[in-house]
């Protein structure tokens, strides 16, 4: 059985945006490879949910963070399947973003 994870609607939108960006900037092969790397990371997190780190400086929500390229996967590790909450570029102002929209699966 493959490791299980769920993508929040916002994480799905994040991945669509990332894929579209790389498709426009670097072509189909690069876009596919980037998205495949995220899928590999999601599977890793599903099998080892505690591998990520907490960021109490950013949020009090029970989420963990895992880096992939210049992005951060924000996920819940407290349930099975794990929940991929967001996939965000590391240059974003996460303090401001999480203040307006706390990182939750809903």
C-alpha positions in Angstrom: 0.0 0.0 0.0 1.4 3.4 -1.0 1.9 6.0 1.7 -1.2 8.2 2.1 -1.7 11.9 2.2 -4.5 14.4 1.4 -4.0 17.7 -0.4 -6.1 20.6 0.9 -7.9 22.7 -1.7 -5.4 25.4 -1.2 -2.4 23.0 -1.6 -4.0 21.8 -4.8 -4.2 25.4 -6.0 -0.6 26.1 -4.9 0.6 23.1 -7.0 -1.4 24.3 -10.0 0.2 27.7 -9.7 3.7 26.3 -9.3 3.2 23.9 -12.3 1.9 26.7 -14.5 4.8 29.0 -13.5 7.5 26.3 -14.4 5.6 25.4 -17.6 5.7 29.0 -18.8 9.2 29.7 -17.6 11.1 26.4 -18.3 8.8 24.1 -20.2 6.8 20.9 -19.7 9.7 18.7 -18.6 10.9 21.0 -15.8 7.3 21.6 -14.6 6.8 17.8 -14.5 10.0 17.2 -12.7 9.3 19.9 -10.1 5.8 18.5 -9.4 7.2 14.9 -9.2 9.7 16.1 -6.6 6.8 17.4 -4.5 5.0 14.1 -4.9 8.1 12.3 -3.7 8.3 14.6 -0.7 4.6 14.0 0.1 5.2 10.2 0.1 8.3 10.7 2.4 6.2 12.8 4.8 3.4 10.2 4.8 5.8 7.4 5.8 7.8 9.6 8.3 5.4 12.3 9.4 7.7 13.6 12.2 10.6 14.4 9.9 9.5 18.0 9.4 10.0 20.8 11.9 7.7 23.1 13.7 7.8 26.8 13.3 6.3 28.3 16.4 7.7 31.7 15.4 5.2 31.5 12.4 2.1 29.8 13.7 0.6 28.1 16.7 -1.3 25.7 14.4 -0.2 22.0 14.8 1.7 21.9 11.5 5.1 21.0 10.4 7.3 22.3 7.6 9.5 20.5 5.0 11.7 22.2 2.4 11.7 21.2 -1.3 13.8 23.4 -3.6 12.8 27.0 -2.6 9.4 25.9 -1.3 8.0 24.9 2.1 5.5 22.1 2.4 3.2 22.8 5.3 1.5 19.7 6.6 -0.3 18.1 9.5 1.3 15.0 11.0 -1.3 14.3 13.7 -3.6 12.1 11.6 -3.5 9.4 9.0 -3.5 10.2 6.2 -1.4 13.3 6.8 -2.7 16.5 5.3 -0.7 18.7 3.0 -2.0 22.2 3.9 0.1 24.5 1.7 3.1 24.5 -0.7 4.6 28.0 -0.4 7.7 29.7 -1.8 10.1 30.5 1.0 10.4 34.1 -0.1 6.8 34.8 0.8 6.0 36.8 4.0 4.7 33.8 5.9 4.1 35.8 9.1 1.6 38.0 7.3 0.1 35.2 5.3 -0.5 33.0 8.3 -1.9 35.9 10.3 -4.6 36.4 7.7 -5.0 32.7 6.8 -3.8 30.2 9.5 -2.5 27.0 7.9 -5.3 24.5 8.3 -6.6 21.6 6.2 -10.0 23.3 5.6 
